[in-house]
């Protein structure tokens, strides 16, 4: 059984293949003109998606068609080329053209997950008895489409990550913002530092006050909680065993790309009709 249905996998793969053209079957730099055949990128990409969805180690997702060493080498190359961010940028552009991003209201929040193997994005988790953990700060639009992600050790506070989060959002959106943007944040961001930052970048502030009980449904920030739930549906995000920051960011943006494409397909069902339209709304 595939890790993703073809209606989700194929759009992601087509865009990925456009960003990373297929390399020669044999290494042209080999002195004898021959070497082991290069594993096709699509085969490796399928294994990477399986690792992302199930959260399994590369030894477990490896097969006769692709070894774990090949997965690691190819991941490192893709991460260094920034393919995760580029792929997510294309997904956002497609969503904006077909559905439309709601950029008048944005929100951001952090989420802590496990990072038991340490690494560049691991720190003592304040919610897991000091075990290794990773924090990701995600900025979303008014519907919950992930716009930008910043990763950090779990012991970092949400508020200092807000600048990097909105910078990542701006980069993924190619700095295209409407004239008026309202940032909806929870009480963890209730500080003069946050308000000064929002005033600096030209965003209006809608921040929950400390000491005042407020259900999550009040305001327009609840969508980021739903997005965090979507992202936590990927095993590699819930329990990150990679140590390299670039590979971690590749997985984060790859998950954000799949989330964006999934919402694009589901929302387009009521607006468009196409031959390969999924027969069910439940896309896993």
N, C-alpha and C positions, 0 to 999 in steps of 0.2 A: 504494500500500500504506500503510495507516495506521501511525502511529508506535507506537500501542499497540493491542492487540486490544480489541474492544468489551467483552469481559468485564472488562477492567481500566478502560477509559476511562469507561464509563457509570456505574459506582458513584461514581467520583471526580467526574464532572461533576454528577451528581444532588445530591450534597452541596454542591458548590460553588455551584450554582444556588440552593440553599436559603439559603446564607449571603449571596449577592449577587443580590437580585431583579433581573429584567430591567428596564432603564431604558426610558423612552418612546422611540418610534421617532424623533420629532423633539424638538429641544430646546425645552421649554416657555418658556424665558426669551428665546427669539428674538423681537425686536420685531414681526416680520411673521408669526410663528406658523409659519414654514417654514424649513427648512434642509436640509443634506445628511442623508440617512437615516443613522441610527446603525447601525454594524455590530453584528450580534447578538453577545452575549457568547460564545455557544457557538462561533461561527466563530473569534473571537480566541483562545479557550481552546484550540482544536485547534491553532492555529499556535504557541501557547506550549508545548504539549506536544511538538510537533515540534521546536522549538528546544531543549527540555530533553533529549529523547532523542538527537537527532543532534548537538547542540552547534553547529549552524550559526548564522551571523549572521542577523539579522532580515531583511536584504535578500534572503537566499537562501530563507528559508521563506515570505516574503511571496508573495501571489498576487493575482489579479484581485479576489478576494473580500475581501482584507484587506491593507492596506499595512503597511510596516514602521513608519511613524510611528504608526499606530493601535495596533500591538502595544506600542510603547514607552509610549504614553500610558496604555493600559489597564493595563499591568504596573505603572506607577507608582501608579496609583489602588489597585489590588489590594494592592500591597505596603504602602502607607501605612495601609490598613485592617486589616492583619495577617491577611489571609485564609489565608496559608500555614500559620501556626500554628493557626488555628481549624480548618482542614481536617484537619490532622494530629491534632488533639485528638479530632475526631469519628471518625477512623479507629481511633485507639487505643481509644476507647470501644466501637466495634463489635467489634473484635478481642477485647477483654476479656470482653464479654458472650457471644460465640460460642465462643471458644477458651480464653481466660483468659491474662492476662499472668503471667509467672513473675518476680515482683518480689522473691522471697527472695534471688535471686542477680542482681546487676547488674554490669556492667563498662563501662569507658570507655577510649577510646584516640583518639589524633589521627591524621590522615591529611593529607598534603601533596599538593596538586594545583597545576596551572599557573594563573597569573593574568597573562598577558602584557600586558594593557592597563592595569595599575595600578589605582588606586582605593582605596576605604576598607578593603578587606580584602586588600591586596597588600603583600608585603614580600620581602626577599631570601631566596630559598629555599636552605637549607643542603644540599639534596640535588640541586640543579639548577644548580650553578656560579653561584650568586648571582642567577639570573634571577628574575623576578617570580613569586611563588607565594602560595597561600592555604592556611591550615590550618583544618581543621574538627575539632572535638572532639565525639565522639558518645557518648552514653550509651545502653546497650541493656539489655534484660531477659535472663533466663537462656536464651532461645532465639535472641536476636539481633534482636528487634524494636526499631527505633530509638525511644527515648523522648524525647530532647532533643538539640539540636545548638547548638554555639557556634562561630562563625567568627571568625578572627583572621588577621593576617599570618603568613606562613610561618615567620618567624624567632622566633615565640613558642614557649616551651617548653610541653610538655604539662601539667606539674604546675600552673602558675598558672591554667590554664584549667579545672581540675577543679571548682572552686566554681561557676563560671558554668554548667558543663555539668550538674551535678546540680541547680542552681537551675532550669535550663530543663526538665529531666526532671520536677521537682516541679510546675512550672507546667503542663506538658502533661498530667500525671496528676491535676490539680486537687488536689494535695497529699495524695493517697491512697496511703499506703505501709503495708505490713504492719509488725507490731511488730518483727520482726527482719529486717534486710537486711544481706547480705554483699557488699562491693565487691571484685571481682577485678580487679587491675591488674598491669601489667607492671613491669619493674624501673625504668623511667623515672620512676615515681612513688614509688620507694623513698626517702623522706625523712621527717623528723619533721614537716615542714610538712603533708604529705599525711595523715599519721596524726592529727595534731591536728585537721585539717579533718573527717576521717571521724568522729572522736570527738565533735566539736562537733555534727554533724548526726545522730548516733546510728547510724552504719553500722559494722559489723564490717569489719576490714581483712584481706584476703588478697592480699598484695603480693609479687611475685617479688623476690628479693634480688639486689643488684648483685654481680657477680663470681662468681656461681654459674650455670653453664650450665644452662638449663632449657628444654626444648622447649616450643613454643607449646601443644601438646596438654595439658600438665599444668595442672590447675586448670580453672576454668570461664570463662576470659576469652577463649578462642579464638573465641567466637561474635562478638565485636566485630570481629575480623579479617574474618570472613565478611560482616558487615554493611558494612564499608568496601568490600569487593569489590562488593557489590550496589550501593552508592551510586556507585561509580566506573563502573558500567555506563552511566551517563547522561553523554552528551557534554558538556553544559553544566557538569556538576560536575567532570569531568576537566580541562576547559580553560575557565575562567570568563573571559569577556570583558566582563562588566558591571562598572561601577565603583561603583554605589550599593549601600551595605550592606543596605538594606531589600530591594532586588530580589534580591540574592544570597541573603539569608535566605529569601525567598519560594521561590526555586528549591530550596534545600536542604530545606525542609519539604515542598515539593511532591514531591520525589524520595522523601523518607521516607514520605509518604502512599502513594505508589504501591508502595513496598516492603512496607508494612504490609498493604495490600489484597491484594497478590499472595500473601503468606504466609497471609493469612486464607482466600483461595480455595483454595489448595493444601492446607492443613491441614483445611479444612472438607469436602473431598471424601470423606474417610473417615468423617465424622460426620453429614453431611447430604446430602440429595438435592434438587435443584431443577431446574425445566424448562430454564433457560438455563445449566446447568452446563457448563463448558468440556469439550471432548472430549479435550483433551491436558493433561498436567501441566506442559508447558513453556510458560509464559506469558512472553512477551518484550515 
